């Protein structure tokens, strides 16, 4: 049951559930750079930005782990753009329901969030959505 003034879980926007600030990496950076950034930050997902700073996708640790053998030489020779997921970036006013549907459709566990100007403002993960739905 929803109380007055409390959005239902399906009607909530991703801006209420997201991770912020978000860590990003450039599409032209190497997988080695991404792996090191994930290791240092403790994050499993990075938003990917193009050379102009526009959001272009998301990179997961699982995508990097498929690059066997995980040697510095191998990861240095490959770019983020080679393996990143491109489900699109979602706007802050996107509902949690729509975000979950997009994740399922593209088989991704995270989506970058941008504001009306297209600036990266956060990241929403499948875990964020599960936690949100469990609380509401």
BELMO-V994811 format. One record per helix or strand of 3 or more residues. SS is the DSSP state (H for helix, E for strand). FROM is the first residue (numbers start at 1). TO is the last residue. If there is no record, write none. Layout:
SS_FROM_TO ; SS_FROM_TO
This chain:
H_14_16 ; E_24_26 ; H_31_41 ; E_45_49 ; E_55_60 ; H_61_65 ; H_72_76 ; H_80_83 ; H_96_106 ; E_110_114 ; E_120_125 ; H_126_135
